[in-house]
Amino acid sequence: MRFAGIARSVAAGTKKRVAPHPAPATVRSLGPGTIADVVGNCLLVFAFVPALAAIPGWLRAEAADPSLLRDPVVLAFTLVRGVRAVLGALYEGIVPGVLGGLIDGVLLCAWMRSRGRAPALPAGAILGAVAASLMVVIVAAAQALAGQPRVWGAAAVAFEIGSGLVCGTLATASLARR
């Protein structure tokens, strides 16, 4: 309806004034609500998005299973096995994901406070990778101190940094829409 009023005023020869979009508010004074939103958003993204990486492996395993076409009971529980695969990945990565989300949320808040605006997507991706790298170091150190040495191979570290890039980009993109 807004455009109809403009069209009528243009047709009548008068120009209707439309208020310009307000300038983005400065974020130098981050309130507790804004900080909670930023950190909470990063927590959600870092905790849940990496679990979705289990879906291609599950699909590959289901496609290679010849009993799917022969046994209808096996076929009926295909989605149950998929949900189980995603929940297993979530269970394995929830603590590192929450830790990475906390670190990324703090880094994003520090960026916003120092620069006065949300970071661009490449900078958000780099902040996500930094958060993931710090998370790997903290989790590996905690596991070594607890006597649970976990072998962090190159593939695991590369996955965490890659998911940090993706999660940092997603968290920054949703932050930029605010």
N, C-alpha and C positions, 0 to 999 in steps of 0.2 A: 504494500500500500504506500510505502514511502516514495517509491518511484512514480506512482500514479500522481501524487501531489506535485512532484517536480515536473512531470510531463504537462500537467494542466497549467502550471505557472509559466512554463516555457511557451506553451501554445498561446497563452493570454498575453504574452509579451513582457511579463514581469518575471524577475528572477527571484526565486525563493532561496533565502539563505539557509544553507545546511551547516550545522556546527561542525568544525573540523574535528578529526579524531584527537582525543587528548594525548598530549605527549606522555610517553612512558614515565612512570614515576621513578624517581631515583631510588636505588636500593642500598644507598649508603647506610640507611638506618633500618637494618633488617630486624623486624620484630620477631618475637618468639614463634608466632604463627607461621611466618614465612620460613623461618629456619626449620620448623617441624615439617612443613610441607616439602621443602627441598630434600631433607634427610629421609623423610618417609617415602618419598617418591623413589629416591635412589635405593633404599632398602628393598622396596617391592621389585624394582627392575633387576637388581643384582641377585635377589634371592630366587626369582621365578623364571626369568628368561633363560639362564643357562640350562635349566632342567629340560627345556624344549629340544636341546641338542640330542636327547635320547630318542627322539621320534624317528630320525632316519635309520638308526641301527635297528630299531624295532620293526620298521617297515621292511628292511632288508631281510631280517630273520623270518618275518611272516611270508614274504614272497618266495623264500627258498624252501618253505615247508610244504612238501607234497601232500601231507595229510589234510590240508585245508580243503582241497577239492573232493577228497574221498569221504571225509567224516563230517557230517553237518554239526555235530556237537562241538568239534574243534573249531569250526568256522563261527559258531554262535558266540564263542568266548574270545574272539579276536580283539574286540575293543577292551575287554577286561584285562587282557594281557598288555595292551597298549597303555591303559591307565596305570597298571602296576609298574610298567617300565618307567613312566614319567614320574610317578610317586617315589620309586626307588632312586632315581636321579636327584629328585628334590631332597630326599632324606640325606643322601650323601653330600649334597652341596649347600644345605641350608646354613650351616654355621659359617663356612667361608663366604657365602653370598651375603649374609647379613653383615659380616665384618667388612667386606668390600664395599657394600652399600653405605655403611657408616662412614668409611674413609672417603668415599667419593662425595657423599653429602657434605662433609666438612670441607673438602677441597672446593666444591662448588660454592658453598657459602663464603669461603675466604676469597674466592675469585670475585664474587658479586660484591662483596664489601669493599675490596680494594679497587676494582675497576668501575663500579657503579652500574654495571649491567650484566646480563647473563652472558656466558661465553658463547662464541660461535661453535658450530658443530665440530669442526676439527679440534678445537681446543678442548671441548667436552670429551671427545674421544680420547685425547691424550691424557686428560685428567682421569678418565676411567681406566686406562691402561696403567697409570701410576698407582691408582688405588688397588687394582688387581695385583700388581707387583708387590706392593706393601703387604697385601693380604697373604700372598704366598710366603713371604718372609716371616710374617708373624705366625701363621699356622704351622709352618715347618719348625720354627723355633719352639713353639708351644708343644708340638708333638715330640720333639727331641728332648725337651725338659721333662715331659711326662713319661719318658721311656718307651714311647710308641714311635719308633723311627719309621717314617713313611718315605718311601722312595719317590721323590719328585723328579720324574724323568723329564726330558726335554718336551715330550708331547704334552704332558700334563701342564707344564708351565706355559707352553705356547697356547694351549686351550684357554687357560685362565687369562692370559694377557689378551688373546683375541676376544674372549667374551667380555673382558673389561672395556675393550674398544667399542664393541657393539652396545653394551649396557651404558657406557658413558655417553654415547651418541643418543641413545633413546632417552636417557634421563635429561640430557641437555635440550633435546627437541621438545619434550613435554614441558620443560621449564620455560622455554622461549615462548610458548603459547600462553603463558599466564599474563 
